[in-house]
Amino acid sequence: MHNVTSFSFGGKIFDTLYVTASSLGLNEEEKKVFSFAGSLFDVNTGVKGVAGNYITK
């Protein structure tokens, strides 16, 4: 995968890994080679993430 921009666990029990990839800066030929650039992926990893801590006032 080319140009991974972010990843985070999600889903009801945080067992899905979401990964985003950017197509920013790719020319037309590179977009053909990296056809999944600009996409969102969900990956079942077999492990669980944890909920984030949010600060509220």
PyMOL commands that set and color helices and strands:
alter all, ss='L'
color gray80, all
select helices_A, chain A and resi 28-33
alter helices_A, ss='H'
color red, helices_A
select strands_A, chain A and resi 4-10+16-21+40-44
alter strands_A, ss='S'
color yellow, strands_A
deselect
rebuild
show_as cartoon
